[in-house]
């Protein structure tokens, strides 16, 4: 489960690369990625609340990656 908690968010790297390296945001929805961020923030808060380190780690990593995509959409 620890591997999935770390590797899962890393699967977003191709999207991040497309946005920041190639500066292409066509077909990428800000609304969708914004809602992903919102969802991850809720899971992060829940993980902190119940003191589940693995859930906190996974949610934090997802929130970071999703925020990179959302921010990239706003920039480019």
N, CA, C and O of each residue as an XYZ file, in Angstrom:
304
protein
N       0.825     -1.179      0.000
C       0.000      0.000      0.000
C       0.877      1.253      0.000
O       0.519      2.259     -0.612
N       2.016      1.197      0.678
C       2.926      2.341      0.702
C       3.434      2.652     -0.704
O       3.546      3.817     -1.085
N       3.739      1.619     -1.464
C       4.203      1.818     -2.846
C       3.102      2.502     -3.665
O       3.378      3.440     -4.413
N       1.870      2.041     -3.528
C       0.753      2.648     -4.260
C       0.529      4.094     -3.825
O       0.163      4.937     -4.644
N       0.745      4.386     -2.549
C       0.562      5.747     -2.043
C       1.561      6.713     -2.664
O       1.263      7.896     -2.831
N       2.745      6.212     -3.006
C       3.778      7.056     -3.606
C       3.724      7.013     -5.129
O       3.835      8.049     -5.785
N       3.556      5.828     -5.689
C       3.572      5.673     -7.148
C       2.312      6.252     -7.790
O       2.387      6.814     -8.882
N       1.181      6.129     -7.147
C      -0.076      6.646     -7.694
C       0.016      8.104     -8.118
O      -0.262      8.425     -9.273
N       0.399      8.991     -7.206
C       0.513     10.400     -7.600
C       1.563     10.644     -8.687
O       1.423     11.573     -9.482
N       2.597      9.829     -8.726
C       3.638      9.997     -9.749
C       3.108      9.716    -11.150
O       3.718     10.121    -12.139
N       1.976      9.025    -11.239
C       1.380      8.769    -12.549
C       0.879     10.051    -13.201
O       0.563     10.060    -14.391
N       0.806     11.122    -12.436
C       0.378     12.419    -12.959
C       1.532     13.148    -13.657
O       1.300     14.146    -14.338
N       2.759     12.670    -13.500
C       3.920     13.342    -14.078
C       3.823     13.577    -15.589
O       4.233     14.647    -16.039
N       3.309     12.646    -16.397
C       3.181     12.957    -17.830
C       2.296     14.179    -18.103
O       2.573     14.950    -19.022
N       1.247     14.355    -17.319
C       0.380     15.524    -17.477
C       1.133     16.791    -17.087
O       1.037     17.813    -17.767
N       1.877     16.719    -15.996
C       2.676     17.855    -15.540
C       3.724     18.204    -16.590
O       3.953     19.381    -16.869
N       4.358     17.197    -17.169
C       5.361     17.418    -18.210
C       4.734     18.089    -19.436
O       5.311     19.024    -19.992
N       3.577     17.625    -19.851
C       2.902     18.213    -21.007
C       2.645     19.701    -20.774
O       2.786     20.513    -21.688
N       2.271     20.045    -19.561
C       1.931     21.436    -19.268
C       3.173     22.304    -19.115
O       3.248     23.377    -19.715
N       4.143     21.868    -18.330
C       5.279     22.731    -18.015
C       6.413     22.673    -19.037
O       7.087     23.679    -19.260
N       6.633     21.529    -19.653
C       7.712     21.417    -20.637
C       7.226     21.844    -22.018
O       7.873     22.642    -22.696
N       6.085     21.308    -22.425
C       5.566     21.589    -23.764
C       4.603     22.780    -23.787
O       4.206     23.244    -24.856
N       4.229     23.272    -22.596
C       3.308     24.400    -22.447
C       2.007     24.190    -23.220
O       1.514     25.083    -23.910
N       1.474     22.991    -23.080
C       0.223     22.642    -23.758
C      -0.824     22.289    -22.715
O      -0.627     21.389    -21.898
N      -1.924     23.000    -22.753
C      -3.025     22.714    -21.831
C      -4.309     22.356    -22.562
O      -5.369     22.244    -21.947
N      -4.211     22.174    -23.880
C      -5.405     21.825    -24.640
C      -5.926     20.461    -24.173
O      -5.171     19.498    -24.040
N      -7.205     20.413    -23.937
C      -7.830     19.173    -23.494
C      -7.697     18.912    -21.999
O      -8.070     17.840    -21.524
N      -7.168     19.885    -21.250
C      -6.998     19.727    -19.805
C      -7.985     20.674    -19.117
O      -7.951     21.883    -19.345
N      -8.843     20.132    -18.292
C      -9.915     20.909    -17.679
C      -9.520     21.440    -16.303
O      -9.192     20.666    -15.404
N      -9.552     22.760    -16.143
C      -9.277     23.375    -14.850
C     -10.332     22.965    -13.827
O     -10.005     22.720    -12.666
N     -11.583     22.891    -14.245
C     -12.653     22.498    -13.323
C     -12.406     21.096    -12.765
O     -12.563     20.861    -11.567
N     -12.021     20.179    -13.635
C     -11.765     18.802    -13.198
C     -10.612     18.745    -12.220
O     -10.732     18.149    -11.150
N      -9.484     19.363    -12.579
C      -8.308     19.308    -11.709
C      -8.534     20.091    -10.425
O      -7.991     19.731     -9.381
N      -9.326     21.157    -10.485
C      -9.679     21.888     -9.271
C     -10.495     21.032     -8.319
O     -10.288     21.064     -7.106
N     -11.425     20.267     -8.877
C     -12.223     19.362     -8.042
C     -11.378     18.216     -7.492
O     -11.602     17.768     -6.367
N     -10.408     17.737     -8.273
C      -9.471     16.726     -7.754
C      -8.720     17.291     -6.541
O      -8.546     16.602     -5.536
N      -8.280     18.542     -6.645
C      -7.581     19.191     -5.528
C      -8.481     19.273     -4.307
O      -8.059     18.970     -3.191
N      -9.713     19.683     -4.526
C     -10.677     19.784     -3.434
C     -10.881     18.431     -2.755
O     -10.887     18.338     -1.527
N     -11.047     17.395     -3.555
C     -11.240     16.048     -3.023
C     -10.023     15.585     -2.227
O     -10.166     15.026     -1.140
N      -8.836     15.815     -2.761
C      -7.618     15.414     -2.060
C      -7.442     16.181     -0.760
O      -6.960     15.627      0.228
N      -7.827     17.449     -0.753
C      -7.735     18.251      0.466
C      -8.656     17.695      1.553
O      -8.299     17.679      2.731
N      -9.832     17.245      1.150
C     -10.756     16.638      2.111
C     -10.159     15.352      2.678
O     -10.192     15.124      3.887
N      -9.614     14.512      1.793
C      -8.998     13.269      2.257
C      -7.790     13.543      3.148
O      -7.559     12.831      4.126
N      -7.025     14.576      2.807
C      -5.876     14.954      3.632
C      -6.344     15.381      5.027
O      -5.782     14.949      6.034
N      -7.360     16.218      5.081
C      -7.894     16.660      6.373
C      -8.411     15.473      7.183
O      -8.200     15.395      8.393
N      -9.083     14.559      6.508
C      -9.593     13.369      7.185
C      -8.444     12.513      7.720
O      -8.497     12.032      8.852
N      -7.410     12.327      6.903
C      -6.248     11.549      7.344
C      -5.570     12.164      8.552
O      -5.152     11.455      9.468
N      -5.461     13.493      8.554
C      -4.877     14.189      9.704
C      -5.772     13.994     10.924
O      -5.293     13.742     12.030
N      -7.069     14.113     10.704
C      -8.040     13.987     11.806
C      -7.977     12.620     12.485
O      -8.033     12.519     13.711
N      -7.858     11.559     11.663
C      -7.832     10.209     12.248
C      -6.408      9.709     12.492
O      -6.202      8.578     12.932
N      -5.425     10.574     12.199
C      -4.007     10.273     12.438
C      -3.534      9.041     11.661
O      -2.831      8.185     12.198
N      -3.932      8.970     10.390
C      -3.518      7.879      9.508
C      -2.384      8.388      8.616
O      -2.619      9.097      7.637
N      -1.154      8.014      8.969
C       0.022      8.538      8.272
C       0.036      8.189      6.788
O       0.432      9.012      5.962
N      -0.384      7.001      6.449
C      -0.387      6.585      5.050
C      -1.406      7.388      4.236
O      -1.123      7.809      3.115
N      -2.568      7.591      4.800
C      -3.592      8.400      4.126
C      -3.120      9.850      3.987
O      -3.357     10.482      2.957
N      -2.467     10.369      4.997
C      -1.927     11.734      4.938
C      -0.878     11.825      3.843
O      -0.892     12.765      3.048
N       0.026     10.863      3.792
C       1.081     10.861      2.768
C       0.480     10.814      1.368
O       0.819     11.635      0.516
N      -0.399      9.867      1.134
C      -1.000      9.704     -0.192
C      -1.799     10.952     -0.584
O      -1.674     11.441     -1.707
N      -2.602     11.456      0.321
C      -3.425     12.627      0.020
C      -2.574     13.864     -0.227
O      -2.882     14.666     -1.109
N      -1.513     14.022      0.543
C      -0.611     15.155      0.357
C       0.067     15.091     -1.004
O       0.147     16.098     -1.707
N       0.555     13.909     -1.377
C       1.212     13.762     -2.682
C       0.229     14.011     -3.824
O       0.558     14.690     -4.796
N      -0.983     13.457     -3.701
C      -1.996     13.704     -4.731
C      -2.313     15.192     -4.832
O      -2.407     15.738     -5.931
N      -2.475     15.842     -3.691
C      -2.796     17.264     -3.690
C      -1.677     18.083     -4.344
O      -1.949     19.027     -5.086
N      -0.443     17.727     -4.073
C       0.689     18.423     -4.694
C       0.672     18.267     -6.208
O       0.805     19.251     -6.935
N       0.513     17.054     -6.680
C       0.539     16.800     -8.120
C      -0.655     17.447     -8.816
O      -0.507     18.055     -9.876
N      -1.820     17.316     -8.225
C      -3.023     17.912     -8.821
C      -2.937     19.441     -8.829
O      -3.395     20.093     -9.767
N      -2.354     19.995     -7.786
C      -2.177     21.446     -7.726
C      -1.202     21.928     -8.796
O      -1.396     22.996     -9.377
N      -0.154     21.143     -9.058
C       0.774     21.501    -10.133
C       0.053     21.584    -11.470
O       0.287     22.506    -12.252
N      -0.819     20.627    -11.730
C      -1.566     20.634    -12.988
C      -2.500     21.840    -13.032
O      -2.525     22.566    -14.026
N      -3.263     22.060    -11.972
C      -4.204     23.185    -11.950
C      -3.472     24.514    -12.090
O      -3.923     25.396    -12.820
N      -2.371     24.660    -11.413
C      -1.584     25.892    -11.508
C      -1.031     26.079    -12.922
O      -1.025     27.187    -13.459
N      -0.570     24.987    -13.509
C      -0.059     25.053    -14.881
C      -1.130     25.479    -15.869
O      -0.847     26.221    -16.810
N      -2.348     25.020    -15.666
C      -3.461     25.431    -16.542
C      -3.674     26.927    -16.417
O      -3.904     27.609    -17.415
N      -3.601     27.438    -15.209
C      -3.795     28.872    -15.004
C      -2.650     29.697    -15.624
O      -2.880     30.784    -16.153
N      -1.449     29.182    -15.554
C      -0.278     29.904    -16.085
C      -0.257     29.881    -17.601
O      -0.009     30.902    -18.242
N      -0.522     28.692    -18.183
C      -0.408     28.555    -19.635
C      -1.776     28.497    -20.280
O      -1.877     28.382    -21.502
